[in-house]
Amino acid sequence: MKHARQIVIEPIVSEKSYALLDQGVYTFRVANDANKIQIRQAVEEIFNVRVADVNTLNRKGKQKNDRRRRTQVKRPDTKRAIVTLVGDDRIPLFES
């Protein structure tokens, strides 16, 4: 069984994710093999909040050109979790 910090890797910092903060919705990069139940338990354990809903999405890695080697390189596939918290729960890490 994975530790909570191995499931939730890092928060996603973008304009779209910051726009959702007012609604109690947070976005994280998570382990590719993690399911919604594991993500829910990990977020609740790490940040001591109650999770209402978890949505996940898999993102394919892009093909990029490596100019030095003149080859194409594939970026890794990633998985994101969009986590909605219960009521007035907040994660202070994101609050400014």
Buried (B, 14 or more C-beta within 10 A) or exposed (E): EEEBEEBBBEBBEEEEBEEBBEEBBBBBBBBEEBEBEBBBBBBBBBBEBEBBEBEBEEEEEEEEEEEEEEEEEEEEEBBBBBBBBEEEBBBEEBEE
